[in-house]
Amino acid sequence: MALPLTAAGVASAYRAADALPQAATGGAGFGAALTRAMEQAVDVGRQADAASTAALTGQGSVTDVVLAVGRAELTLQTAVAVRDRVVAAYQDVMRMPI
């Protein structure tokens, strides 16, 4: 079950990314923002893996695992939604008459 993206959540994420200094972001533009988002998504997945591993070895709590896996799931759903929108936009552009 995919969670819908809310306008307030997207706006706050945009403002947070926009507030970062240019040197820290590695450049400006959509490509740089997309690269940062994908890197952060991979980091969230790695954190979920680390929390799961810690719980399996008895060093972490189940609550931490549930929260980390929930964040990873939401991140994956967001990435899939963005991918679907990009593919749909590309297909719309390709259908345009010249």
N, C-alpha and C positions, 0 to 999 in steps of 0.2 A: 504494500500500500504506500504510494508516494505521497509525501506531504507537500501541500501547495506552497509556493514561494509567496510570501507576503510583501507588499510594497514597502512597508516600514522596515522589514528585515533587510531587503535589498538596498534601500536607501541608506540605512545605517552602515551596512558593509561598504557601500560606495564612499560614504563620507570618511570612514576609517581608512580606507585605502588611499583616498585623495589627500588625507592629512599627512601621510608619510612623506618625508623629504625625498626629492628626486634622486639623491645619491643613494639612499637606502633602497629605493625601489628598483635600481638597475636600469633606469630609463623611463620614458613616458610612452604611453600608447596602449592600445588594446592588446597587442601581442605580449607586452611585458606584464600587464595585469593578468592575462590568461596564464602565462607561465608561472607567476607567483601563486595564483589560485591552485594550479595543478600541483605545485610543489607542496603547498600547505595541505592539500588533500592526501597526498602520499604520506606526509608527516603524521596526519591524524590516523591513518591506517596503521602506521608503524607503532604509534602510541597504543592503539587498541591491541595490537599483537603483543607488545611488551606487557601490558596490563594482564592479558590472558595468560601469558607465560609466567608472570609473577604469581598469579593466583594458583596456577597448577603446581608450582613449586612450594606453595604455602606461604609466600612472602607478601601476597596482596589480598585485598578483600574482594568479595563478590560484588559489592556495591561499585567499587572502582572499575571492575570489568564491565558491568552493565552500563555504566555511564560512558566509558570509553568506546564500547561497541555501538552504543546509541549514537554517539557523535560521529563515528565512522560511517554508520548507515546513513545518517542524514547528509553527510558530506558526499557520499556516493550517489544518493538520490539527486542532490543538487547538481553534481557533475553530469549525470545522465540527462537531467532536464536541460542544462545548458547545451550539451551536445545535440540533443534533439532539436532545440531552437536553431542552432547554427546550421544543421543539416537542412532543416525546413527553409531557412533563409537562402541557403545556397540553391536549393531546388527551385525556389521562387525566382531567383535571379536567372537561372538557366532556362526557365520557361518564358522569360520575357522576349518579345519579338525584337528583332534588331531594326 
